[in-house]
Amino acid sequence: IAEKGEIESAMGLDQFVQKCKDLVDYYLEGWVEDSKRLGLWLDYEKAYKTRRDDYIEHVWHFLKLASEEGLLGRGYRVNPICPRCVTALSGHEVSQGYETKTDPSIYVKFKRERIENEYLVIWTTTPFTIISNEMVSVHPDYNYVKVELDDEYWWLVEDLMETILDKAGVEDYEVVEKIGGNEMLGWKYEHPFRDEVEWHQEHDEEYMHAVVTGRHVTVDEGTGLVHTAPGFGPDDFDIGQEFGVPVFCPVTKQGRFTEEVPMFEGKYVFDTNEIVPKQLDEKGLLLHEETVDHEYPHCWRCDTPLIYVADSTQWFLKMKGVREKLVEKNQEIDWTPEWAGSGRFGDWVANADDWCISRSRVWGSPLPVWVCDDCQHETVIGSRRELKEKSVEFPDEFELHRPWVDKVVLECPECEGVMHRESFVTDCWLDSGMAHTASVDYLGEDSLFRELFPYDFITEAVDQSRGWFYSLLYTGVVMHGEAPFKACVSQGHVLDEHGGKMSKSKGNVVWAEDAFDEVGADPFRLFMLSRSAPWTRLNYSNKEVNHITKRLDIFWNVFLFAETYMELDEFVFDKDRMFSGLSDAKLEEKWLVSRVQSVLKEFHGYMDEYLYHHASRVLLDFITEDLSRVYLPLVKRRVWLESDNPEKLMTYDVLFYTLQTALRCMNIFTPYFAEKLHQDFLMRFSDDQPETINMADMPNVNESHLDEELEATFDVLEELRSAASHARNKSGIKLRHPVMKIMFVPASDDAAERAKNLHDILLEDLNTREFEVINPEQASQFIELEANPNYESLGPKFKGDTDAVVSALENADAQSLKEKLDDGSTMLDVNGKKVKLEPDDVSFSEQLIGELSRSDSRFGTVYVDNTRTQDLEAEGLVRDVTRRVQVMRKEMDLDVEKMLNLALKFSDEESVKFTKMFSDYLATETRAESMEILGPDDTADWKSFEYVKDWEIDDLTLKVGMTAK
């Protein structure tokens, strides 16, 4: 089927409707599949389908109500038409289809009637509409000039005169007259196609082919004299109605000229855009022709450029009488972002035209209007029952679709004539706009509607400001007197990774199914919800989603750690035990429980404001930073204590509580991940879990366990950890290697007190034998001031004596010199001669003495004593060896409790000595039941071990053999 007109002859309307139903089922199946895979928790069995008769009845019920309120009626006006679909479109449908289109841009002169050589200059980007030109509009308040050329006069708006004349190639001209636009009212002109189009010969009303005034005229482009064709433009139509001219629209809904324009009869209007300028040029009326790229409306369904034509057959929902209520109710909606409701949507509601709801289609909800063939009386039907009661004959097999509904005729209540249905279906956005009522079967059983209406929340893309958001509001206010939703999040569009619009023609579309296959549904969800604010545009990239996956991996690994040790100890979570014992717990447990409360506070605050990106980031940051990077390193050794150790039990309780809380919050973003861990972890170590995580209560803040001071204390810990790491790097000391001493010079008394409270934790966390809080005076002993000569200043001043001055500077007391220069200039003894130094002559730098390194933090300065001793070197080596053995355990996939027989062969005797110094530590950390420590000359039966691997540790080589017991 090439066009709509062939449907009935090619297959019949009933078969076409069935094909439409099949297509709906096909896409519905895909939608359900993708939605389920994405983890959307919906009632798929009762998904509302706008094609169902009971749904259509709700649309009819609304239209009957609107009719009774005087809001439904036929209108005569210019409507946007898709010439391919052969149907009118509503304003919000038009707004969805703007695309860049290249069109001719022509400047034309119209000769003034009965005035020799005097012309009005107009401009248009739709040359075909000149055929139907009836008036020229000017702004009453603008100034217009009469420009004299060699042998004729042109009228132009003053503000654009130079631009227009330049385009027309005019260099020599003179302005001979200037008047206001209001003085031009009524000027007559000769239509350029009067001879070819008989209609123009037959009409000579007062303002036909005349200058009229209108405030829609601008000087942003054109000539300030607007070519006005009431049959082809909404503004033009309104001007025509104002000045009482008839409407000439010789174009069919297929976009082809009628017999009223013999020279173009049957031609597609856009095909004549190239012909009209040529004919105008032949008449000597074309001044300039170029092309222009501009945004032009296209059909949102088939991408065909729209045309605007006058039509008296369409049906509208009126704004008069309801606009004020819509504006009022819109202000009650909680919009995110706020400007989406007050700006974009609010402006649309305040200025929207009447809503054209009639469509010349086969598929859709039939317009329930029957019109008498004789007296034209109209009846609006509100239900299937009413239709049956009023029908002359009602078929046994019937549904509320074409062609069945078209066959039902009524008897006219006014003249007893025959009434047939208007052959339109309704705008599909009217169908979707009835979701608030039809989806819960309001007409059948309204209890669910009463419970839910108005609905808490809706969300859709920003382009629905003129679509679904508007249709919901209009129908809700008219039908129920209220906005049907309390809150709305207006989403930004998803673009490709480079910020371009996705398009099949460009080949840059990312299909949902492909994304799910490549990155997984949960990472996809988390990326979409956390990447940016919901209302901003989002550049999608599978590579970027993989970064999110890494953060989920961290969360997963925390669960694996907890599961490993909790299983060994047969742990069962006891919330009451945890909270009752928390007052006696270690600082890190109290801190983590407090952080949980703070995170929940932030999380709920963001969720309440629909700021999902912030809420998800708060959770992820807490998991990856506080839980994984701070807490776990502090408690890893504790899980090796005896199973009934109360400190270990508190660690398990707090860790479980934290994971449970975080997981229940993460369920919003990653439902599959959360459900998996709920089933495999939470239900395993707790007797008080619901069947599914979706039935669990959302965690709430427990203010009694919120300790802001303790959290501030641990902020110091994180800063000191970072600063100490930076200072170590300066000296090339690994984090695994212990250092002799770390000293902290606090920037405030609070920082000092908090660091002291963390003393025991810092010893282990910073891997140092000693930690001390010192004052600046003590720290000054570590610093040696050095004077640095400024040659750019000293050279020009002392010339040949510069080297002597520099030598004297190097031998001077830098601290004393700095103190003097801080107060101004000073004298320096240079070979027995006094010379004057200025502050610019010298700069000073601090040099650390001994083996110290330093790093600053926002809470103060950290000094690390990097002095190496045999004991420290030995412990550092053993920690390196331990790490290699742990890697091998993981590669062998050994359970954590599995014991080993271990052999270690070193390439030097010193390493053997060092390892034996900390052999107990090594055996404990690696779970070695037996351990051989071999030197370079020692031998072992390496074939007897399950796994043997060679390692390099700095300049050392190490062979490790291990067998699981």
ZAMARGU-4260 file (C-alpha; in steps of 0.2 Angstrom, whole numbers, plus 5000, padded with zeros to 4 digits):
<rodrens>
0) 5000/5000/5000 | 5008/5016/4994 | 4996/5028/5001 | 4981/5029/5013 | 4968/5030/4999
5) 4973/5012/4994 | 4969/5004/5010 | 4951/5000/5007 | 4953/4994/4990 | 4968/4984/4993
10) 4964/4975/5009 | 4948/4982/5017 | 4947/4992/5033 | 4944/4977/5044 | 4960/4968/5038
15) 4970/4984/5040 | 4964/4986/5058 | 4968/4968/5062 | 4986/4972/5055 | 4987/4987/5066
20) 4982/4976/5081 | 4995/4963/5076 | 5008/4977/5076 | 5003/4983/5093 | 5005/4966/5100
25) 5022/4964/5092 | 5028/4980/5100 | 5019/4977/5116 | 5028/4960/5117 | 5045/4969/5114
30) 5041/4982/5127 | 5036/4970/5140 | 5052/4960/5137 | 5063/4975/5138 | 5054/4982/5153
35) 5055/4966/5163 | 5074/4964/5158 | 5076/4982/5164 | 5068/4977/5181 | 5053/4988/5180
40) 5040/4982/5192 | 5024/4984/5183 | 5007/4975/5182 | 5010/4968/5164 | 4994/4957/5165
45) 4984/4973/5167 | 4994/4984/5156 | 4982/4997/5149 | 4980/4996/5130 | 4972/5011/5122
50) 4964/5000/5108 | 4953/4991/5120 | 4934/4995/5119 | 4933/4999/5138 | 4948/5012/5136
55) 4940/5020/5121 | 4924/5022/5131 | 4933/5033/5143 | 4939/5044/5128 | 4921/5045/5122
60) 4915/5048/5140 | 4927/5063/5141 | 4922/5070/5124 | 4904/5069/5128 | 4907/5079/5145
65) 4918/5091/5135 | 4904/5094/5123 | 4891/5097/5137 | 4904/5110/5143 | 4905/5118/5126
70) 4923/5114/5124 | 4921/5102/5109 | 4916/5109/5092 | 4920/5110/5074 | 4932/5124/5068
75) 4936/5134/5053 | 4955/5138/5053 | 4971/5134/5046 | 4978/5118/5052 | 4995/5109/5049
80) 4992/5094/5038 | 5003/5079/5033 | 5000/5077/5015 | 5006/5059/5016 | 4995/5054/5031
85) 4982/5065/5024 | 4977/5071/5041 | 4978/5086/5052 | 4990/5087/5067 | 4989/5096/5084
90) 5000/5109/5090 | 5010/5097/5101 | 5012/5085/5087 | 5019/5098/5076 | 5032/5103/5090
95) 5039/5086/5090 | 5044/5086/5071 | 5055/5101/5067 | 5069/5097/5056 | 5081/5108/5046
100) 5074/5110/5028 | 5082/5120/5013 | 5069/5131/5005 | 5070/5145/4992 | 5070/5162/4999
105) 5063/5175/4987 | 5061/5194/4987 | 5046/5200/4976 | 5039/5216/4971 | 5020/5219/4970
110) 5015/5234/4959 | 5003/5246/4968 | 4987/5248/4959 | 4984/5263/4948 | 5001/5271/4953
115) 5015/5270/4940 | 5031/5262/4944 | 5028/5260/4963 | 5030/5243/4971 | 5028/5235/4988
120) 5043/5223/4991 | 5038/5206/5000 | 5048/5191/5005 | 5044/5172/5007 | 5051/5155/5009
125) 5036/5146/5002 | 5034/5153/4985 | 5019/5142/4981 | 5008/5152/4993 | 5010/5167/4983
130) 4996/5159/4972 | 4984/5162/4986 | 4991/5179/4992 | 4977/5191/4997 | 4985/5205/5007
135) 5001/5212/5013 | 5003/5216/5031 | 5014/5230/5039 | 5017/5235/5057 | 5007/5250/5061
140) 5021/5257/5072 | 5036/5254/5060 | 5043/5267/5048 | 5042/5263/5030 | 5052/5271/5016
145) 5050/5275/4998 | 5066/5272/4989 | 5069/5279/4972 | 5079/5269/4959 | 5083/5273/4941
150) 5065/5271/4935 | 5054/5265/4949 | 5050/5266/4968 | 5051/5253/4981 | 5042/5252/4998
155) 5052/5244/5012 | 5053/5244/5031 | 5067/5257/5036 | 5076/5245/5048 | 5080/5232/5034
160) 5082/5244/5019 | 5101/5242/5017 | 5100/5223/5019 | 5086/5222/5006 | 5094/5233/4993
165) 5111/5225/4995 | 5103/5208/4991 | 5094/5215/4976 | 5111/5222/4970 | 5105/5240/4971
170) 5119/5253/4974 | 5112/5269/4969 | 5096/5274/4977 | 5088/5289/4987 | 5075/5289/5001
175) 5061/5301/4995 | 5048/5298/5008 | 5045/5290/5025 | 5029/5286/5033 | 5022/5275/5047
180) 5014/5258/5043 | 4997/5264/5049 | 4997/5277/5035 | 4998/5262/5022 | 4982/5254/5027
185) 4971/5251/5012 | 4984/5253/4998 | 4979/5242/4984 | 4991/5232/4973 | 4990/5221/4958
190) 4991/5202/4961 | 5005/5195/4951 | 4995/5180/4946 | 4978/5189/4943 | 4978/5184/4925
195) 4981/5165/4928 | 4970/5163/4943 | 4952/5167/4940 | 4948/5168/4959 | 4958/5184/4960
200) 4948/5192/4946 | 4932/5188/4955 | 4936/5196/4972 | 4939/5214/4975 | 4933/5216/4993
205) 4939/5232/5003 | 4955/5224/5009 | 4957/5211/4996 | 4974/5214/4987 | 4977/5228/4999
210) 4989/5233/5013 | 4983/5229/5031 | 4991/5231/5048 | 4996/5218/5061 | 5007/5217/5076
215) 5013/5200/5071 | 5025/5209/5058 | 5043/5209/5064 | 5060/5216/5057 | 5070/5200/5062
220) 5070/5195/5043 | 5061/5199/5027 | 5056/5216/5021 | 5044/5222/5035 | 5030/5219/5022
225) 5023/5202/5025 | 5015/5192/5011 | 4998/5186/5018 | 4989/5171/5012 | 4974/5167/5024
230) 4972/5150/5017 | 4990/5144/5021 | 4995/5152/5038 | 4987/5153/5055 | 4992/5171/5058
235) 4987/5175/5040 | 4970/5167/5043 | 4967/5178/5059 | 4972/5194/5049 | 4960/5189/5035
240) 4946/5186/5047 | 4950/5203/5056 | 4949/5212/5039 | 4934/5202/5032 | 4942/5194/5017
245) 4937/5177/5010 | 4949/5163/5011 | 4957/5156/4996 | 4965/5138/4998 | 4966/5129/4982
250) 4975/5114/4989 | 4970/5097/4994 | 4974/5088/5010 | 4986/5078/4999 | 4996/5094/4996
255) 4991/5096/4977 | 4984/5111/4968 | 4966/5110/4963 | 4958/5115/4946 | 4956/5133/4953
260) 4974/5135/4948 | 4975/5128/4931 | 4993/5130/4928 | 4997/5119/4943 | 4982/5108/4944
265) 4987/5091/4952 | 5005/5097/4956 | 5013/5094/4973 | 5014/5111/4981 | 5033/5110/4986
270) 5037/5105/4968 | 5030/5122/4962 | 5042/5131/4974 | 5055/5131/4959 | 5042/5136/4946
275) 5034/5151/4954 | 5050/5161/4956 | 5054/5158/4937 | 5037/5164/4932 | 5039/5179/4944
280) 5056/5183/4935 | 5048/5182/4918 | 5035/5195/4924 | 5049/5206/4930 | 5044/5205/4948
285) 5058/5194/4956 | 5071/5205/4964 | 5082/5191/4972 | 5082/5173/4975 | 5093/5162/4987
290) 5091/5147/4998 | 5089/5146/5017 | 5091/5133/5029 | 5078/5134/5043 | 5068/5124/5055
295) 5052/5117/5047 | 5039/5106/5054 | 5038/5088/5048 | 5026/5074/5052 | 5032/5066/5068
300) 5026/5049/5061 | 5032/5049/5043 | 5044/5063/5042 | 5035/5072/5028 | 5036/5091/5027
305) 5019/5098/5033 | 5008/5111/5024 | 4996/5123/5032 | 4979/5124/5024 | 4962/5131/5029
310) 4949/5118/5033 | 4932/5119/5040 | 4930/5100/5044 | 4941/5098/5059 | 4936/5095/5077
315) 4944/5105/5092 | 4945/5105/5111 | 4943/5123/5115 | 4955/5133/5127 | 4942/5147/5130
320) 4934/5144/5147 | 4947/5131/5153 | 4964/5140/5150 | 4964/5149/5167 | 4960/5133/5176
325) 4974/5124/5167 | 4986/5138/5172 | 4980/5137/5190 | 4982/5118/5192 | 4999/5118/5183
330) 5005/5129/5197 | 5001/5116/5210 | 5011/5103/5202 | 5029/5099/5209 | 5039/5101/5193
335) 5057/5095/5192 | 5066/5105/5187 | 5055/5119/5192 | 5058/5129/5176 | 5050/5115/5166
340) 5033/5118/5174 | 5034/5137/5176 | 5043/5140/5159 | 5042/5128/5145 | 5026/5119/5150
345) 5018/5134/5159 | 5021/5145/5143 | 5013/5132/5132 | 4998/5130/5143 | 4996/5149/5144
350) 4997/5152/5125 | 4991/5135/5118 | 4979/5136/5103 | 4963/5126/5103 | 4968/5107/5102
355) 4964/5099/5085 | 4959/5081/5090 | 4952/5075/5073 | 4963/5064/5062 | 4959/5057/5045
360) 4965/5040/5049 | 4958/5022/5050 | 4966/5016/5066 | 4963/5025/5082 | 4949/5029/5094
365) 4934/5034/5083 | 4927/5052/5085 | 4910/5049/5094 | 4901/5062/5084 | 4886/5058/5073
370) 4879/5071/5061 | 4862/5072/5053 | 4863/5070/5034 | 4848/5082/5032 | 4848/5095/5046
375) 4866/5094/5052 | 4861/5091/5070 | 4876/5084/5080 | 4875/5071/5093 | 4890/5066/5104
380) 4890/5048/5111 | 4898/5044/5127 | 4898/5025/5129 | 4895/5009/5120 | 4878/5007/5129
385) 4872/5024/5123 | 4877/5020/5105 | 4867/5004/5106 | 4852/5012/5113 | 4852/5026/5100
390) 4857/5016/5085 | 4844/5011/5072 | 4852/4994/5071 | 4866/4987/5081 | 4877/4973/5074
395) 4880/4957/5084 | 4899/4957/5081 | 4905/4974/5085 | 4920/4984/5092 | 4923/5002/5094
400) 4935/5004/5079 | 4932/5007/5061 | 4925/5000/5050 | 4912/4993/5063 | 4908/5009/5071
405) 4906/5018/5054 | 4891/5006/5050 | 4881/5011/5065 | 4868/5025/5060 | 4857/5034/5072
410) 4840/5043/5070 | 4841/5062/5071 | 4831/5068/5087 | 4827/5084/5078 | 4821/5079/5061
415) 4821/5060/5061 | 4834/5060/5048 | 4848/5048/5046 | 4864/5052/5056 | 4881/5046/5051
420) 4897/5046/5061 | 4911/5059/5057 | 4924/5049/5049 | 4938/5055/5060 | 4948/5046/5073
425) 4955/5056/5088 | 4972/5062/5091 | 4982/5048/5099 | 4988/5060/5113 | 4970/5061/5118
430) 4970/5042/5121 | 4986/5043/5131 | 4980/5058/5140 | 4965/5048/5147 | 4977/5036/5156
435) 4973/5044/5173 | 4955/5037/5171 | 4955/5024/5158 | 4970/5014/5165 | 4960/5010/5181
440) 4943/5007/5173 | 4935/5022/5181 | 4919/5019/5173 | 4918/5001/5177 | 4924/5001/5196
445) 4931/5018/5202 | 4938/5012/5219 | 4955/5011/5213 | 4954/5028/5204 | 4948/5036/5221
450) 4962/5028/5230 | 4976/5034/5218 | 4969/5050/5210 | 4978/5062/5208 | 4994/5051/5205
455) 5010/5054/5215 | 5022/5055/5201 | 5024/5054/5182 | 5040/5056/5171 | 5043/5057/5153
460) 5055/5066/5141 | 5055/5085/5140 | 5046/5085/5123 | 5031/5079/5131 | 5028/5096/5138
465) 5017/5099/5123 | 5011/5080/5122 | 5007/5069/5136 | 5010/5081/5150 | 4998/5093/5141
470) 4985/5080/5137 | 4985/5073/5154 | 4982/5090/5162 | 4969/5096/5150 | 4958/5080/5152
475) 4961/5079/5170 | 4956/5097/5174 | 4940/5096/5162 | 4935/5079/5169 | 4939/5080/5187
480) 4944/5098/5190 | 4961/5093/5196 | 4978/5090/5188 | 4980/5071/5187 | 4997/5071/5194
485) 5006/5079/5209 | 5024/5078/5203 | 5033/5077/5186 | 5051/5075/5182 | 5054/5081/5164
490) 5068/5070/5157 | 5082/5076/5146 | 5085/5066/5129 | 5098/5053/5128 | 5111/5056/5114
495) 5126/5047/5107 | 5143/5047/5115 | 5148/5062/5106 | 5132/5072/5110 | 5123/5069/5093
500) 5105/5064/5091 | 5103/5046/5088 | 5097/5042/5071 | 5096/5025/5061 | 5102/5035/5046
505) 5117/5040/5055 | 5120/5022/5062 | 5123/5029/5079 | 5108/5021/5088 | 5111/5011/5103
510) 5097/4998/5105 | 5091/4994/5122 | 5093/4975/5120 | 5111/4977/5113 | 5115/4988/5128
515) 5108/4975/5140 | 5118/4962/5132 | 5134/4971/5132 | 5134/4980/5149 | 5120/4972/5159
520) 5103/4979/5164 | 5109/4984/5182 | 5124/4994/5176 | 5114/5002/5162 | 5100/5007/5175
525) 5114/5014/5187 | 5122/5024/5173 | 5106/5032/5167 | 5101/5037/5185 | 5118/5043/5191
530) 5127/5050/5176 | 5118/5067/5176 | 5103/5077/5182 | 5087/5069/5175 | 5082/5084/5166
535) 5099/5086/5157 | 5104/5078/5141 | 5114/5062/5143 | 5128/5056/5131 | 5127/5037/5131
540) 5142/5026/5130 | 5144/5008/5134 | 5162/5012/5139 | 5156/5024/5152 | 5144/5011/5159
545) 5158/5000/5162 | 5166/5012/5174 | 5150/5011/5184 | 5152/4992/5184 | 5169/4993/5192
550) 5160/5002/5207 | 5147/4988/5208 | 5162/4976/5208 | 5169/4984/5224 | 5152/4983/5232
555) 5151/4964/5227 | 5169/4961/5234 | 5163/4968/5251 | 5149/4956/5252 | 5161/4942/5247
560) 5173/4947/5261 | 5159/4947/5274 | 5151/4931/5267 | 5168/4922/5268 | 5171/4925/5287
565) 5153/4925/5293 | 5150/4908/5285 | 5166/4901/5294 | 5159/4908/5311 | 5141/4903/5308
570) 5136/4921/5311 | 5117/4926/5313 | 5113/4945/5313 | 5105/4952/5329 | 5100/4970/5327
575) 5096/4972/5345 | 5112/4965/5350 | 5121/4977/5339 | 5113/4993/5345 | 5113/4988/5364
580) 5132/4985/5363 | 5136/4999/5352 | 5140/5011/5366 | 5155/4999/5371 | 5160/4996/5353
585) 5176/5002/5345 | 5177/5019/5337 | 5177/5012/5319 | 5160/5003/5322 | 5152/5019/5330
590) 5158/5029/5316 | 5152/5017/5302 | 5134/5016/5310 | 5134/5035/5311 | 5140/5037/5293
595) 5125/5025/5288 | 5113/5038/5297 | 5121/5053/5288 | 5121/5044/5271 | 5102/5039/5274
600) 5098/5057/5278 | 5107/5063/5262 | 5099/5049/5251 | 5081/5052/5257 | 5083/5071/5255
605) 5089/5069/5237 | 5076/5056/5233 | 5062/5067/5240 | 5068/5080/5227 | 5069/5068/5213
610) 5088/5071/5212 | 5092/5052/5208 | 5109/5056/5202 | 5114/5064/5219 | 5106/5050/5228
615) 5115/5036/5219 | 5131/5045/5220 | 5130/5047/5239 | 5127/5028/5240 | 5141/5023/5228
620) 5153/5035/5237 | 5149/5028/5254 | 5151/5010/5248 | 5168/5013/5239 | 5176/5026/5251
625) 5169/5024/5268 | 5165/5005/5268 | 5178/4998/5257 | 5193/5010/5258 | 5191/5015/5277
630) 5182/5003/5287 | 5187/4986/5280 | 5206/4989/5281 | 5203/4993/5300 | 5194/4977/5304
635) 5201/4964/5292 | 5213/4957/5306 | 5199/4956/5318 | 5189/4943/5308 | 5203/4931/5313
640) 5199/4932/5331 | 5191/4917/5340 | 5173/4914/5334 | 5165/4920/5351 | 5175/4936/5352
645) 5163/4950/5356 | 5173/4963/5346 | 5172/4952/5330 | 5154/4949/5333 | 5151/4967/5334
650) 5161/4969/5318 | 5150/4957/5309 | 5134/4965/5316 | 5139/4982/5310 | 5145/4976/5294
655) 5129/4966/5290 | 5118/4981/5296 | 5128/4992/5284 | 5127/4981/5269 | 5108/4977/5272
660) 5105/4996/5273 | 5115/5000/5258 | 5108/4986/5248 | 5090/4990/5251 | 5094/5008/5245
665) 5103/5002/5230 | 5088/4991/5225 | 5081/5007/5218 | 5095/5008/5205 | 5101/4989/5203
670) 5086/4978/5207 | 5094/4962/5200 | 5110/4965/5210 | 5101/4969/5226 | 5089/4954/5224
675) 5104/4942/5221 | 5113/4948/5237 | 5097/4948/5247 | 5094/4930/5243 | 5112/4924/5244
680) 5118/4935/5259 | 5105/4944/5269 | 5093/4929/5270 | 5108/4918/5274 | 5114/4927/5289
685) 5098/4934/5296 | 5082/4926/5301 | 5072/4942/5299 | 5071/4945/5280 | 5056/4946/5269
690) 5054/4934/5254 | 5061/4947/5242 | 5070/4963/5245 | 5056/4973/5236 | 5045/4969/5252
695) 5058/4976/5264 | 5055/4992/5272 | 5066/5007/5266 | 5079/5011/5279 | 5076/5027/5289
700) 5088/5038/5299 | 5091/5034/5317 | 5095/5051/5324 | 5101/5043/5341 | 5116/5035/5332
705) 5121/5050/5322 | 5138/5057/5329 | 5144/5072/5319 | 5159/5074/5330 | 5165/5056/5327
710) 5162/5058/5308 | 5173/5074/5309 | 5186/5064/5318 | 5186/5051/5304 | 5188/5065/5291
715) 5204/5068/5299 | 5209/5050/5297 | 5205/5050/5279 | 5215/5066/5276 | 5230/5059/5286
720) 5230/5043/5276 | 5230/5053/5260 | 5244/5065/5266 | 5255/5051/5273 | 5253/5041/5257
725) 5259/5056/5247 | 5274/5059/5259 | 5279/5040/5257 | 5278/5042/5238 | 5291/5056/5239
730) 5303/5044/5247 | 5298/5029/5237 | 5292/5019/5253 | 5278/5007/5249 | 5262/5007/5259
735) 5265/4989/5264 | 5281/4994/5272 | 5281/5001/5289 | 5289/5017/5294 | 5298/5022/5310
740) 5287/5037/5314 | 5273/5049/5308 | 5271/5066/5315 | 5256/5077/5313 | 5256/5096/5315
745) 5238/5101/5316 | 5230/5117/5309 | 5218/5118/5323 | 5215/5112/5341 | 5200/5102/5335
750) 5211/5093/5322 | 5224/5090/5336 | 5211/5082/5348 | 5203/5072/5334 | 5220/5065/5329
755) 5225/5060/5347 | 5208/5051/5348 | 5213/5041/5333 | 5230/5036/5339 | 5228/5017/5340
760) 5219/5017/5323 | 5232/5028/5315 | 5246/5016/5320 | 5239/5002/5311 | 5231/5012/5297
765) 5246/5022/5292 | 5257/5007/5295 | 5269/5016/5307 | 5278/5011/5323 | 5274/5028/5331
770) 5262/5042/5328 | 5263/5059/5337 | 5254/5075/5337 | 5267/5089/5338 | 5266/5108/5337
775) 5274/5120/5324 | 5289/5124/5336 | 5293/5106/5337 | 5291/5104/5318 | 5303/5118/5315
780) 5317/5107/5321 | 5315/5097/5305 | 5316/5111/5294 | 5332/5120/5287 | 5329/5137/5279
785) 5339/5140/5263 | 5343/5157/5255 | 5341/5157/5236 | 5349/5171/5226 | 5338/5180/5213
790) 5351/5182/5199 | 5338/5193/5189 | 5339/5206/5203 | 5357/5204/5209 | 5365/5204/5192
795) 5361/5221/5186 | 5363/5228/5203 | 5381/5221/5208 | 5387/5216/5190 | 5405/5209/5193
800) 5403/5207/5211 | 5388/5196/5209 | 5397/5180/5213 | 5404/5187/5229 | 5387/5192/5235
805) 5380/5175/5231 | 5394/5167/5240 | 5391/5178/5255 | 5372/5174/5254 | 5376/5155/5255
810) 5387/5157/5271 | 5374/5169/5279 | 5362/5163/5293 | 5346/5161/5282 | 5334/5162/5296
815) 5341/5178/5303 | 5342/5185/5285 | 5324/5181/5282 | 5318/5190/5298 | 5328/5205/5293
820) 5321/5205/5275 | 5304/5203/5281 | 5305/5220/5289 | 5313/5228/5274 | 5331/5229/5267
825) 5347/5224/5276 | 5365/5225/5275 | 5376/5210/5270 | 5395/5208/5273 | 5403/5204/5257
830) 5422/5202/5259 | 5423/5216/5272 | 5411/5227/5263 | 5393/5231/5267 | 5381/5229/5253
835) 5362/5233/5253 | 5350/5218/5250 | 5331/5221/5246 | 5318/5208/5248 | 5317/5204/5229
840) 5336/5200/5229 | 5333/5183/5239 | 5320/5170/5240 | 5319/5157/5254 | 5315/5138/5253
845) 5312/5125/5267 | 5323/5109/5266 | 5319/5094/5277 | 5333/5087/5287 | 5337/5069/5288
850) 5326/5056/5281 | 5310/5066/5283 | 5296/5069/5269 | 5281/5080/5271 | 5264/5082/5264
855) 5250/5095/5268 | 5232/5091/5271 | 5217/5102/5275 | 5219/5098/5293 | 5238/5101/5295
860) 5255/5094/5289 | 5261/5076/5290 | 5279/5072/5292 | 5285/5054/5289 | 5301/5048/5296
865) 5308/5037/5282 | 5323/5030/5292 | 5326/5012/5287 | 5331/4999/5300 | 5334/4981/5299
870) 5318/4977/5308 | 5308/4989/5297 | 5316/4981/5281 | 5312/4964/5287 | 5294/4967/5291
875) 5292/4976/5274 | 5299/4961/5265 | 5288/4949/5274 | 5273/4959/5269 | 5278/4959/5251
880) 5280/4940/5252 | 5263/4938/5261 | 5255/4947/5246 | 5262/4936/5233 | 5257/4920/5243
885) 5239/4927/5245 | 5239/4930/5226 | 5243/4912/5223 | 5230/4906/5236 | 5217/4916/5225
890) 5224/4908/5209 | 5222/4891/5217 | 5204/4896/5222 | 5207/4891/5240 | 5194/4893/5254
895) 5200/4906/5267 | 5202/4893/5281 | 5212/4881/5270 | 5229/4878/5278 | 5245/4876/5267
900) 5262/4868/5266 | 5274/4882/5260 | 5291/4883/5254 | 5300/4900/5250 | 5317/4901/5241
905) 5326/4918/5241 | 5340/4923/5230 | 5350/4931/5245 | 5354/4926/5263 | 5348/4943/5270
910) 5331/4940/5264 | 5331/4923/5273 | 5336/4931/5289 | 5323/4945/5287 | 5309/4932/5283
915) 5314/4921/5299 | 5312/4937/5309 | 5294/4938/5305 | 5290/4920/5301 | 5276/4919/5314
920) 5267/4934/5305 | 5269/4926/5288 | 5262/4909/5294 | 5247/4917/5302 | 5243/4929/5287
925) 5245/4915/5274 | 5238/4901/5284 | 5254/4891/5283 | 5254/4875/5294 | 5272/4871/5289
930) 5285/4883/5281 | 5302/4880/5274 | 5313/4896/5272 | 5327/4892/5260 | 5343/4902/5254
935) 5351/4903/5237 | 5361/4887/5240 | 5347/4877/5248 | 5336/4864/5238 | 5318/4858/5238
940) 5308/4845/5230 | 5298/4858/5220 | 5288/4844/5210 | 5280/4839/5226 | 5270/4855/5227
945) 5253/4858/5219 | 5258/4876/5214 | 5275/4884/5211 | 5278/4901/5205 | 5293/4913/5203
950) 5292/4931/5208 | 5303/4946/5208 | 5302/4959/5222 | 5313/4974/5218 | 5330/4966/5216
955) 5326/4950/5224 | 5320/4934/5216 | 5308/4922/5225 | 5302/4905/5222 | 5286/4900/5231
960) 5279/4882/5232 | 5263/4878/5240 | 5251/4863/5243 | 5234/4864/5251 | 5231/4853/5266
</rodrens>
